[in-house]
């Protein structure tokens, strides 16, 4: 028997599942969007060595592949 306010999906302070995050909040999506809107890799807002920075930079690099319409290694051109 669930007590009101204590069941699954019930907001509680400190529970990360209750935060209203969207896909656009993810570092990966932010990195992709940064490339699409002409920013540079130096604009990454996340600290060196963080998982968020790694995801942001990965998406930034992958967006370059999408822009060229090819799957060439970084730094190589057709």
C-alpha positions in Angstrom: 0.0 0.0 0.0 1.5 3.3 -1.1 1.3 6.3 1.2 0.2 9.4 -0.7 3.2 11.1 -2.1 5.6 8.2 -1.7 4.9 6.0 -4.7 6.9 5.6 -7.9 7.0 8.7 -10.0 6.1 10.9 -7.1 8.2 14.0 -6.9 10.6 14.1 -4.0 13.5 16.4 -3.2 16.8 15.2 -4.6 15.4 12.6 -6.9 17.0 13.0 -10.3 14.0 11.3 -12.0 11.8 14.1 -11.0 13.8 16.9 -12.7 12.1 18.1 -15.9 15.1 17.7 -18.2 14.6 17.6 -21.9 16.7 16.1 -24.7 17.9 19.6 -25.6 19.4 19.8 -22.1 21.8 17.0 -22.8 25.5 17.8 -23.5 25.3 15.7 -26.6 22.5 17.7 -28.1 24.1 21.0 -27.0 27.3 20.0 -28.8 25.5 19.1 -32.0 23.6 22.3 -31.9 26.8 24.3 -31.3 28.3 23.0 -34.5 25.1 23.6 -36.5 25.0 27.2 -35.3 28.6 27.9 -36.2 30.3 27.7 -32.8 33.7 26.2 -32.2 34.9 23.3 -30.1 36.5 25.9 -27.8 32.9 27.0 -26.9 32.3 23.8 -25.0 31.0 24.9 -21.5 31.9 21.7 -19.7 35.2 21.2 -17.7 38.1 19.2 -19.0 37.9 15.5 -18.2 34.2 15.5 -17.6 31.8 13.0 -19.2 29.6 16.0 -20.3 32.6 17.5 -22.2 33.3 14.2 -23.8 29.7 13.9 -25.0 29.5 17.5 -26.1 32.7 17.2 -28.2 31.6 13.9 -29.7 28.4 15.3 -30.9 30.2 18.4 -32.2 32.5 16.2 -34.3 29.6 14.0 -35.5 27.7 17.0 -36.6 30.6 17.8 -39.0 30.2 14.4 -40.6 26.5 15.2 -41.1 27.3 18.5 -42.6 29.6 17.0 -45.2 27.2 14.1 -46.0 30.2 11.7 -45.7 31.8 9.6 -43.1 35.4 10.8 -43.4 37.8 10.7 -40.5 38.3 14.0 -38.6 40.5 16.4 -40.5 40.3 14.6 -43.9 38.4 16.0 -46.9 37.1 14.4 -50.0 
